[in-house]
Every structure is written in C-alpha cells, then in structure tokens.
Amino acid sequence: MTPTFDLIIAGAGPAGLLLAAAAARRGLEVAVVAPHPEAPWTPRYAAWTEEVRAARLDDAIAHAWPRVGVRLDDARSHVLRWGYATLDNLRLQRLLLQPLRPDAIFDDRALEVQHERDGATLRLASGRALRARAVVDASGALRALLQGPAPRATAWQTAWGAVVRAQGSGLPTPEQATLMDFSGPDPQPAFLYAMHLGDDRYFLEETVLIQSPAVPHATLRDRLHARLRRTGVTLLGEPEAVERCTIPMNLPLPDTTQRTLAFGAAASMIHPATGYQLGYLAAHAAPRVADALAAALRPERPDPDEVAHLAWDAIWPAHARRTHALHLLGARAATRFDAAQTRTFFDAFFQLPQDAWSGYLARTLSPAQLIPVLWKIYRRCPDDLRAALRGEFIQHPDLSARALLGVGTPDLSSTPA
Ligand SMILES: Cc1cc2nc3c(=O)[nH]c(=O)nc-3n(C[C@H](O)[C@H](O)[C@H](O)COP(=O)(O)OP(=O)(O)OC[C@H]3O[C@@H](n4cnc5c(N)ncnc54)[C@H](O)[C@@H]3O)c2cc1C
C-alpha cells in the first residue's frame, strides 16, 4: 500500500526541515524526502539573534555577538546594536527532525508529482511512491518538482571564506562580528565578513553581495589573502575549513497557480538584497505557512485546489510580494554600483533609525512602512545613486507597479539584471 500523509516535503535543507517541523508541531502527518536527509549541512548559517529566539531555536546557536560592525572606509563606519548569531547545524537539524516520525523521513529523490482529484502522488527515484494531500518543493534553487521553466539566475552572491587561526590588529573582537568591511582599494564592491570564534580562531570571508556575472571563488580567495596582508593579519597554519558560497539571487517567483507548493529557495524566498532567508523562514514564514496548511488540510476541506490556494497565499502573501518587488528594485540597482557608490549607499542605509534598517533586513516592514524608508535612503544618496535607483523604477514599470501599488504581472524578476 502507498504510504499516505497530510503533507510531503521534498528537500531536507533548512527550508524543508523548518517547514516540516512547524507543520508536524501543528499535528500534521508530515513526510520528508531527500537524498541523505540527515546528512549535516555544510554552510555556516547565520541569522539575527532576535529571529532565532523568536523561532525558539536558541539551543541551536553556536556563537552570538551583541553587535555587528559595518566599515565603509577609514572615515565611515557604523556599529549596529542588533544581536547576530551563527548556528550549529547539527543541533539545528536535530531540533527540526525531532517532531518528525523517523519512518516518515525517506532517503530518496523526488522525481515527479501527479495531482489527482483528492490529493497527489509523488514518485521517487527508488521506484516507490508516496501520497499526500499537499506536496511542497523545498529542493532549493533547482526546483525539482515545480512546473514551469527552470529558473535562471541573473545575479549571484559569491563568497570564499575559511575558519583559521590568526593574529593581528585587523581581526574582529569577541563582542562584535564584522558584518561588512568594505575598506580597501578594490574597484569592485567586495567586503570582509568576519567573526571571532574563541581563542585565536576566526571565520574570515570575502563576499560580493550581488553581482552579474558571478565573481569566481579564486578571485575572492586571492582578495581575502591580499586584504589580510594589507591589514597585518597573520594566519597560523592551514585553514580548518573552507566555505565556497554561491547563492543565485533574484530568481523569478514561482507560478503560484499550481497545486505543487514550494518553500525556501525553491520559492525564491531568499532576500533579494542580502541573500539571507533562514532567520525569516524560521521566525515568520514557516509558522505562517504551517498555520495555513494546518487550517487548509482539515478533513472537511477536501478540494486540493483550495488547499493550494490557501497555502500559496501564506507562502507569498500580497504584502510580501510587494516588499519583495521593492527589495528587488533596490538589489538590481546595487548590481550596477561600483565600490565607492556601494559604500555611499550603505552609509545612507545605516544612518536610518534602527527599526528602519533592521526591518528592511529582517523583512518585518509592511510595504507602507518600507516605501518611506526607501524614500529616506534615496534622499540621502548623491545624484549618481539617485539616478541609478530611479532608472530601475523606470526600466521595470511592472515591478514598480507591483512594488508601489500591489498590482501588475506576477513577476518580472527573471529579466536580466
Ligand atoms: C555557503 C552558503 C552560506 C549561506 N549562508 C547563509 C546564512 O548565513 N544565512 C542565510 O539566511 N542564508 C544563507 N545562505 C542562503 C540560503 O539560506 C541557503 O542557500 C539555504 O541552504 C537554502 O535553503 P533551502 O532549504 O531552501 O535549500 P537547500 O539548502 O539548497 O536544500 C535543498 C534540499 O533539497 C534536497 N533536494 C534536491 N533535489 C531534490 C529532489 N529531487 N528530491 C528531494 N530532495 C531534493 C537537497 O538534498 C537539500 O536537502 C547561504 C548559502 C550558501 C550556499
């Protein structure tokens, strides 16, 4: 007999497991399918401490800093008094797997969903099949199950980093992580992301926030080493671990009229301007979508189209589509900034009141709150940046209409940046 569940989630990355745990805690029978679903994740995930605590994932915090620093050049810097945390992947995975039934975690690959009158059948690479009333694609940017063309990234965040033992005056202190240090002569806007891990251990990473084409990892590695030499940092021995990060940015929103659902990177939920999603998913999106699924999957609601409609409305509510469009317009302009312009932009951004910049980063501002924030940034920018920001609104009237008025075509973000 085909095993049957309320909900199947294809993917056991952060998005898949956050949603699976939230749905299971609401009493849904949840299955998770992924190749090696319990294998440890490798990226060094971080989030704002407030988000981690809101999601009650405090036990998964590996390191926390009460504040982070943003350095633009020798003359301009900002101290952000907003806690930041890196996560212990093993502890986080254990916490998220806990509410799931061990026999509902399948080490397999999802191939195809077949939608039927009263639910869906998911075919797996092993030849098995599973049935559920709703299926969520949480397979990351690949979107293994969603209908529609495979999304094409138009910009990338890339980073090269390492856990090292080091000494020198240019290193972060135990109390303050370095969110961005743009100082240096590079014409391209790259920054150091750095944190103290105890004793003489540090995580040091050279990052390009958003660029098209993607900046190669080798270039970032060489830049990091040049930066460390310039700032008098000496590495003590070989790196303990290396991270090569590539995040496809600004993928088009999925077609939300289909019955197959999506969550996380598969649903383009990565913040268009920062590349982050984990904190937002944990604190806001996973509880919201799990609530909607728990309500939609009640036995008296047999219509799968209605279930899908209610779930998509929670994955991409109208207000989130509008803020996403506003973030996208800003992110697109940022891909055109050189290093000097990027520094000036972030200087204007972090001069905003804390609730404005933190709300922008954490996606807690409504469109009505976000528009005046963007206007304030615009007014603080010099003419060349204002022209670039205006240019995005003029070049993408549909995106602007969606951002400002909440109307327009569902998505234009796949047009080249
Ligand atoms: C190096 C790196 C560092 C990052 N750091 C941060 C950070 O600090 N903070 C932050 O918020 N974001 C960060 N991100 C961005 C983003 O949050 C991550 O990319 C995150 O992993 C995306 O989560 P996801 O679950 O949506 O997708 P993924 O992590 O890509 O997970 C996809 C899952 O789907 C599975 N899968 C794939 N195909 C199938 C299939 N056919 N059937 C079933 N399962 C399938 C995979 O095995 C995997 O389990 C980082 C990204 C990278 C690459």
The ligand as an ORCA input file, in Angstrom:
! r2SCAN-3c Opt
* xyz 0 1
  C      27.660     28.699      1.580
  C      26.329     29.359      1.838
  C      26.152     30.092      3.004
  C      24.904     30.662      3.278
  N      24.753     31.345      4.444
  C      23.555     31.819      4.773
  C      23.352     32.446      6.030
  O      24.275     32.611      6.820
  N      22.091     32.857      6.352
  C      21.038     32.705      5.491
  O      19.927     33.069      5.827
  N      21.229     32.149      4.282
  C      22.431     31.706      3.897
  N      22.604     31.119      2.670
  C      21.487     31.188      1.690
  C      20.331     30.182      1.894
  O      19.692     30.333      3.128
  C      20.828     28.790      1.760
  O      21.194     28.615      0.438
  C      19.853     27.687      2.185
  O      20.591     26.492      2.227
  C      18.689     27.464      1.256
  O      17.846     26.573      1.919
  P      16.803     25.633      1.168
  O      16.393     24.628      2.176
  O      15.795     26.481      0.515
  O      17.640     24.917      0.005
  P      18.899     23.946      0.121
  O      19.705     24.213      1.311
  O      19.539     24.029     -1.237
  O      18.267     22.491      0.329
  C      17.669     21.765     -0.708
  C      17.343     20.372     -0.235
  O      16.639     19.695     -1.252
  C      17.219     18.427     -1.485
  N      16.893     18.022     -2.847
  C      17.417     18.449     -4.021
  N      16.803     17.824     -5.048
  C      15.854     17.023     -4.504
  C      14.896     16.123     -5.038
  N      14.760     15.930     -6.355
  N      14.096     15.451     -4.184
  C      14.191     15.613     -2.835
  N      15.093     16.464     -2.286
  C      15.899     17.142     -3.106
  C      18.694     18.630     -1.167
  O      19.329     17.411     -0.922
  C      18.558     19.501      0.077
  O      18.243     18.684      1.193
  C      23.835     30.535      2.344
  C      24.033     29.828      1.179
  C      25.265     29.244      0.915
  C      25.434     28.489     -0.378
*
